Amino acid sequence: MTDYGRPVSFGIFPTPEAANLSSLWEAVHIADQEGLDLIGIQDHPYQRRFVDALTLLTAVASRTERITVFPDVASLPLRPPAVLAKTAASIDLLSGGRFELGLGAGAFWEAITAMGGPNRTPGQALQALREAIDVIRLMWSGERAVRYQGEHYQLAGVKPGPQPAHDIGIWLGVYGPLALRLLGETADGWIPSIPSMPVADLNTRHGIIDEAALAAGRDPAVIRRLANVNGVITDHESEGFLRGPTDQWVDQLTDLVVNHGIDSFLLWPDGDLIDQTARFALVAEATRSAIGARTE
């Protein structure tokens, strides 16, 4: 049983298809107005059907009043970390402190290299991710000038700024043991996708993060545990995990919080985005009540 006692958040993970922006805008409006907390946008710059994730997040922030936005997750090989840090700080300032930074080491390397990015081995990708976290935090530090000498990234007396409006969290979309240890040592959140990440494996992964956090002198409970959840909310009987009516969703999300350590959920729906976002707002409200009753 793993429950870190953190407040529970809910949001959506809409696909940034250029041909479907009208539905996305309607879903974003519903999410902001109906009490959801987060909007995450996947970042695949090489995907011809997608608009640019960070540009879209800026537009989403400008069209909303209260919801937090973040890349889910930014493709580090195609986003130089010093520039990414400035972009993140800029969106945070423009949105009044409503931006967080999801970050990934890279995937789909053939597509990345086709766009001019590097082709990294797993070890190189992990080292680059470690260096990028250092570089990004230096760029948010408020120091007069910063230097950094890494294998993949360097800073040569750059003057960082502007500083973000709040302390932006760095949330990693990683799965392997070495990357999870890096997360526990240095990062602020974990973003797996369910059911791509089997529920049965979650607590083992939490254990790796927690052990590394404790070894680094950190409280594991300060690390957020978010999950992209794929499924569909229906009016009929269950057709499997996260495929069924509202009551099923409430029970299964509550179990993920109380017994599997997840504190935030982003819906990645198989059904109609607008309909599913409205339904998920009801699921979120009922799940908050259920978790309160289970933990009192």
N, C-alpha and C positions, 0 to 999 in steps of 0.2 A: 504494500500500500504506500503510495507516494502522493502526498498533498502538501504543497509548499505554502498554503495559506494565502496566496496572492488573490487580489480582486480578479474577477473573471471578465473578460472582454470578448466582444463579438464583432465580426465584420464580413466583408465580401472580398472575393478574389476574382474579379471579372477578367475575361480574356480581352486584351487591348486590340481587337480587330478593327481596322480602319473602316470596314464595311458595316460595322455594327455599332457605331458610336452613339446613335440615337438611343438605343436600348441601354447602353452603358450610362449615359447621362441620366436617364430616368431611374436606373438602379441606384446611382450615386445620390440622387435627390432623396429617394426613399430611405436609403441607409442613413443619411444625415438627419432627416426629419423624424425618423422612427426610432431613434435611440441606439443605433449601432455605433461602434467605436472606431473601427479601422477599415481602411481600404488599401489592399495590397495589389500591386501591379507587377506581373512577371516581366522580366527584362531579357528579351532575345532580339538584339539589334539586327541580326542576320535574317530574321523571319520577315519576309517581304509583306505579309498580310498584316503585320502589327505596326501601330504607330510607336514612336519612341517613348519608352516608359517614363523617363524623367520629365520630358515635355508634358506628357499626359498627366503626371502627378502634379505638376505646377498648375495645370488647368483645373484639375479636380479640386485642389486646395482653394483656387480662386472662386469656385462655384459652390463651396460649402462653408459652413459657419463653425462647426464644432468638431468634425471628425478628423482623426489622425490618418495621414497617408504615408506610405513607404514602398520602396521597390522590393519585390518579393520573388527573387532577390537580384540585386545589381550584378551584372556580369563583369567581374573585376578585370579579366583580360582585355576587355574593350572599354574600360573606364579607368583611366589613370587616376590613382588614388588622391593625389593632390588636387586635381581638378574636380574629382567626385566630391571631395570634402567641401570645396567652395560651392559647388552646386547644392549640396545638402544644406549648408549653412544659409544659402540664399533662399531656398524654398522654406526653410524654417522661419527665417525672418519675414518673408512675404506672407506666410500663413499664420503668424502669431504664435509660433512654437508648436506646430502640428505636424512635424515631419520626424520620422525615424529612418534609420538606414539599415535595410536588409542587404546582406553582402554574401556573394557566393564566389568560390574559388574558380569556377568555370566548368562548363560542360559543352558537349557538341563541338569538340575541338576542330573538326574538319570545317565546320561552318565558321568558327572563329577565325581560323587561319585564312579562309577564303575572303574574309573581310579585312585582312591585314593584321590580325592579332597574332600573339605568340602561340606556339604549340608546346604546352608544358606537360611534363610527366607528372604523375600524382605527387611525388615529392617536391618538385618545383612549384606546383600549384599551391601546395600547403605552405611552403616557405614564402611565396609571394603574398599569400593571404595574411600571414603573420606580419610581414613587413608593411603591407597596406594598412593594417590596423594601426601600427605605429605612426605611419605617415599621416593618416587621417586625423588622429588625435593631436599630432603636432600642429597640423593646420588649423585646428580648433583651439589651440592652447592660449592664444592671446599674447604669445611671446613676440618680442620685437623682430626677431629673425630666427629661423630654425635650420638646422642641418641634419642630414641623415645619410648614412652610407650603407645600403643594403645590396644584396646580389641582384635584385630585380628593380628596385626603386631607390632613387637618390634625391636629396634636397640639398641645395648648395647656397645656403644663406637666404632662402626665400622669406619674404615678409608675409606671414599668414594673415588671413582675415577676409571678410568680416567674421566675427564670432557668431555662432548661432544664437537664437533667442532663448534656447533652453539646452540642457545637457542631452544631446542627441544620443540615443542608444544605438549600439552596433549589434545587430541580430544576424546570426550566421545560419545559412541554409546548408548544413553539412551533415554527414552521416557516419563517416569512418571513425575508428577509435582515436587516431592521432589528431584529426580535426576536432573531434569532440573534446579532447584534452586541451587543445588550444582555446576552444570556446570557454571551457571552465576557468582557464587561467586569465583570459583577457577580455572576453566579450560580455555583452549584456543580455543576450537572448538567443534562443534556438528556434528555428522554423523548419520542422519536418513536414512532410505531406502524408496524410492518412487517406486511404489505406496503402499507399506505396510503401510507407513505413508501417509494418505490422504492429498493431496495438500490443501484441504479446512481447514485442522487443523494446517498447518504450522505457520501461523501468530499468532495463539493463543499460540503455543509452544514458538515462538520467544518472545512473550510478557512476558512469565514466566522467560525466560533466562534474558531478558533485565531488568526486575524489580529487579531480584536478583543481577545482575551486578551493577546497579546503587546504590542499598542499600549497596553494598560492596565497593563503591567508584570507580567502574570501568566504562570505556566507553564501552557500548555494541558493538560498531563498531569494537573493537579489536578482538572480538570472531568470528572465521571463521564458516561458515555454509556450510558444504559439504553435498552432497547427493549421495548415490548409486542409480542409476536410471536403472530400469529393463525395457527392451523393445527390439525392433528390428527395424533397419533402412532398408527400402525396396525401390523398384522401382515402387511400385503400390500405389493405393489409401489407405487412412487411414483405419486402422482396430481398432482404439481406441487410447487412450492416450499413447504417445511414441511408437506407432506401425504404422509406415508409412514412407513416403519419407523424404528426407533431409529437404525440406522446412517446413514440419510440425514440425520436431524436432527443427529447428531453432526458429520457432515461440513459441513453448511450453517451451523450455529452456529459451528463452528471457523473457517470462512471469514469469517463476520461479525466475529469477534474479530481475526483476524490481518490481514485485508485491508480491513476496513471500520470499524475503530475502536470497535465496540460492546464494552462490558465487562460488561453485565448484561442478563439476559433474563427477561421476565415472560410466562408462558404465558397466552394468551387463547384457550382451546380451543373448537373447534367440537363436539367430542365430549362424552361424559359427564365432568363436572367431576371426580368422584372418581377414575375410572379414569385420566383424562388427567394428573391431578396425580401419581398413583403412577408412571405411566410417565415423566413429566418428571423425577422424582427420579432415575431410572435414566439418562435422557439427560444430566442435569447431571453425574452422577458420571463417565460415559464422556467427556463433553466436556472436563471438567477434565483428565482423563488425556491426551486427544488434544492439547489446547493445550499441556500440559507437554512432550509429545514433539515438537511442532512448533517450540517456541520454545527448546529446550535447545541 
